[in-house]
Amino acid sequence: MFKPAEEKQLGPRLGISIWFLAAVFFAVMVFVIVNVSNTWNIFTIYGTLSWSFGMPMVVVSFYGAMKSGSLKLSSYTGRVSNLIVFEIPTIGSPDVLGALYRVVDSIIKFAPNNLDNWRVDVVTEEHSKALSEIRYHYSSDSHVNIVVVPKGYETKSRSINKSRAMQYGLDYHIERGEVNDQVWYFHLDDDASIGADTVAAIAEHIKYKGNKYYIAQGVLAFPHHLSKSIIAKFADSMRPTDDLTRFYFFTALIKTPLVGLHGENLLVRSDIEADIGWDNGNRPISDDSCFGLRFSEKYPGKSSFLPAFTYGASPSTVRDMIRQRRRWLVDLTNLGIYGPLPWKYRLVFIYSVLFWSSMVGQNVTLVVMILQFFHVISFTLITPPMGVMWAFTFSFWIWFYWNGLHINNRVSEKPAPFWKSALIMIPLFFLVIGPLELLGGALGILAFVRNERRFEVISKPS
């Protein structure tokens, strides 16, 4: 059983189980058989084609799950002498300080376990409201370094928001001579703390894989004790499963992150980061995903998996969750349409985003089938081929959230009885979470159409 991040023992199973998917699939197929019809019309043709669209990514994710099923968290106890810089960009507002301190303090606690030479770089803006407080808080710790982005700093491509701050951080390292094949950067968000497993995995990768694989991506977990909103914490159940299925397939199996990367739990060799950079232009863009696509273009076959968690916080409120999803859609859409790299390196990414965005429609299919079952409407929608595909993808999503909920529950300080959480999650997913995700996505598309350039930052639970 997993333990809280602060007390975690190394070595427990990391991968996810697929038996639940089979059980749900057969149960859903019974429901489909009752509602299936051989009548074809414009709606059944559309439904069959639209559900066929997502099958390649579902199969890819399923294959990733099969391959990651036997993984365990790193149990490495050795040490490395390479310089490791923990890079944490933050807007530096008062409402993120609690989370930021949790992250930095976790590094201070666990980094000495496996690392001989390390430093924390907190990258923030010159105009940050809490800059003085952050400096004072860590003034006596030589391992913590505050990197201040000057107000007048401008990149060659006039990047904005996080891309601008990340590029300044990289320029800072270049000026200090901290760019070579022996220096590594570990990227974190200002709400994603680490555990003993994280540091062990960093050292293990550098020791045994560092010369062959230039980046490594781990799993994002969201302990429930860090989440104030029950809706948000259940909505984030899909995220660790995504890392162990879809992301695992591209990053670990074909070793080319064509669907992008996360900006946290990301280990990058410094000379490779300097070669790629973060100067992504003057649109709000998913900088971490853009970095992953640029890496795929320049270094195909050179990525790997980091068998470790980081421990993030779900949004504090439903409103913040919608704002977060809105920002994701703006950034991802800008990357897909205007990304600064050739189209062929964006196609898989664009397909992946469309797939995830379209899957909310499964709830509509379920509602129609329930209304048919109770004879409220007489509306032909499910044909035999669509029935099988819909049952599989529908079961896939239940399984997707179920496994992620299991992981997030087990890394929490006081894990709740899982069956209770699972019973809550299923109706929440169909009736609440799906529509809220759809709302956030719709607002994101609207913001994209309006060409909005602002950067929204939500409060970070501590």
Secondary structure, 3 states (H helix, E strand, C coil): CCCCHHHCCCCCECCCCCHHHHHHHHHHHHHHHHHCCCCCCHHHHHHHHHHHHCHHHHHHHHHHHHHHCCCECCCCCCCEEEEEEEEEECCCCHHHHHHHHHHHHHHHHHHHHCEEEEEEEEEEECCCCCHHHHHHHCCCCCCEEEEEECCCCCCCCCCCHHHHHHHHHHHHHHHCCCCCCCCEEEECCCCCECCHHHHHHHHHHHHHCCCCCCEEEEEEECCHHHCCCHHHHHHCCHHHHHHCCHHHHHHHHCCCCCCCCCCCCEEEEHHHHHHHCCCCCCCCCCHHHHHHHHHHHHCCCCEEEEEEEEECCCCCCHHHHHHHHHHHHHHHHHHHHHCCCCHHHCHHHHHHHHHHHHHHHHHHHHHHHHHHHCCCCCCCCCCHHHHHHHHHHHHHHHHHHHHHHHHHHHCCCCCCCHHHHHHHHHHHHHHHHHHHHHHHHHHHHHHHHCCCCCCCCCCCCC
